[in-house]
Amino acid sequence: MVPTGPRGAFLTFEGIDGSGKSTQARRLAEELRAAGRDVVLTREPGGSPGAEEIRNLLLNGDPDRWSAETELLMFTAARRDHVERTIQPALEAGKVVICDRFVDSTRVYQGITRGALRGTVDALHAMMIGIEADLTFLIDMDPEAALARATTRPDAEERFESFGLELQATLREGFLDLARRARRFRVIDGARPAEEIGADVTRIAHSFLETPA
């Protein structure tokens, strides 16, 4: 049963490319809507008109045309617009926001793989964004299996899914390290049928949302 006057909540999904996080984000949105929740499903980079324009610049074309610092500023600009125009208004209206990637992806992808910019990522986030997820699902999966899935799907994007196995393994460890440091994470075994994963995610989300703030 949905509590009277449900509070807004910000839920994010993280994981390496091919982990199945996008599928699980969509599944959870459907489950919560069926249970009577008002849900906004969004993604990063993107999630607002301006942020979607920046997404196209970031994820398509020659990845070396931007310096690591320029790329980070573009991700931050997209996130700022996304928060202002989509996430914050929905939370203030008491909705559940489900986001496919948020700042944790930037902490891993840019903070670890693009010139050790982790400190800069956190500083920019604190200064320009200022919010974290209430609950983060990390869909954890073997890098080799995830990479095979990511590179064969029809909507594979040029920018990140050309990463090799060694880098995928580094990214996975980066996400797991974040999960060890922040209590908001729930690590979900992604090497199972999507229905089993979805059942775990839904159970955890319902429990979280029904717990008084």
N, C-alpha and C positions, 0 to 999 in steps of 0.2 A: 504494500500500500504506500502511495506517495505521501510524504508528510505534508501537513498543512503549511502553506506558504513556503515552498521549497527554496532553499538558498541557492544562489548562483555558485557554480563550481567550475574550475578550470582543470580539465583533464588532458594530458598529452600522451602521445605515443612516440617512442623512439626505437631505434634499431638500425643496423646496417642495411644497405640496399638489398632487397630480396628477402628480408626477414618476414614479410607478411604484415607489417604494422599497419599499412594503409587499409588492407582488407579488414583487419580487426577494428580499426577506428570506425569504418563504415558499419560493421556489424554492431558495435556497441551503440552507435547513434540510433540504429533501427530498434534495438532492444529497449533502449531508454524511452524512445518515442512511443513504442508500444505500451510501455508502462505508465504513460501519461506525462512524461517529462517534456519540457520545452528545450529542444537541443539545437545548437548551432554546430555544424560540422565544418571545419575549415582546415587549412594547410599552410605550411611554410616551406620555402619562401612562397609568398602569395597571400591569399585570403582577403584582399581588398583590391579594388581596381588598380590603384597605384602600385601596390606590392606585386601584383601579377605582371605588370609591365617590367618591373625590376627582375622578376623571376625569369622572364624570357631572356633578358640580357645575361643573367648568371648561368643558366643551365644549357644554353645553346651557343654554338660557335666555339672558337678556339679558346680553351680554358687558360692559356698563357697570356691572353691579351690584357689581363688585369694583374696588377701586383697583389700580393697577399693582403696588404693593408687596404688597398682600394676595394678588393672583394669584400673584406670584412665591413667596411663602411657601407657598402651597398646592401649587404644582408641586414645591417642594423637599421638603415633607412627603411627598408621594406618592412621590417618588424615593427618599427615605430608607427608606420601608417596602418599596419594590420591591427595593432593594439588600439590605436585611437579610433579607428573606424568600424572595427568588427568586434574584437574581443571585449574591450572595456564596456561598450554600450550593452552588450549581451549579458555580461556579468551583473551590471547594475540593474538590469531588468529581471534578474533572478533566474536566468537561463543557465543550462549546462553547456559549456563550450568544450568541444572535443577537437583537439588540434593534432594533425599529422605532422610532427616535428615542431620544435620550438627552439629555445636558446641552447638546450643541451646538444643539439646537433651542431650548432656553431662552435660550442666548446670543444667538441670532438673533431669535426672536420677542419675548421680553420685554426682552432686552438692547438691542435696536435700536428696536423699534416701540412699546414701552410706557414711554416716559419716560427713555430713555438709562440703563438700569439695568445695563449690562454689568458694571461694576465690582462691583456688589452681587451679581449672579449668580455671578461668579467667587469672591467672598468667601464667600458662603453654601455654594457647592459645596465649597470647600476645607475649610470648617469642619464641614459636616454630612454630606458624601458621601465625598469623598476619593479616588475612583477615576475613571479615564478609560478609554475603550475602547482595546484593543490595536490594532485596525484599524477604520477607518471608511470606508464606501463612501458617497460623495456622488453621488447620481444627479442629474445636471445636465440641465436641460431648459428650453427656451424658456418664459418665463412665460405668454405668451398661450395656447400649446397646453396647458400644464399646468393653467391656470385653467379652460379649457373642459372638460377631462377631469374635474377635481375637482368642478365644480358640477353636472355631469350624472349622476354616478354615484349609485346608489340609496342608498348608505350615507353620503352627504355629511353632515358634522356642522355644526351651526349656528355654532359658535364661530369657527373659523378659515377655513372655506372660503367665507365671504362677503367675503373680502378682494378688493379690486379689482386691476386689472392693475398699476398703479403700485406698490402695496405689494408685490405678488408679485415685481416686478423688484428692489425694494429687498431683499427677503428672499433672493432668489437671490444677489445680490452679497454679502450678509452671509455666506452659506454658502461662497461661493468665497473670500472673504477668510480665513475660518477655515482652509480647505484650504491656502491659501498659507502659513499660519503654522505648521501642525502636520504633521509627517512621517507621522503615522499615517493620513492621508487618502489615498484613491484616488478621483480624480474620474472618473466613468463617464458617457459620452455617452448620455443617456436618449432621444435622438431616433432610436431604431432599434427594430426588432422586439424584443419581449421575450426571444425565444430568443437573439438575438445578445448582448444585454445580460447575460443570465443566464450565457452561456458565458464571458464576460469575468470576471464576478464569481466564478464557480466556480473558474476557473483561478487567479485571484489568491488566493482563500481557501485553496485546496489548497497553493499555494506557500508561503503564510505559515505555515500550520499544520504543514507538514512541515519547516520551517526550525528547527533547534535554538534553544532560548531562549538 
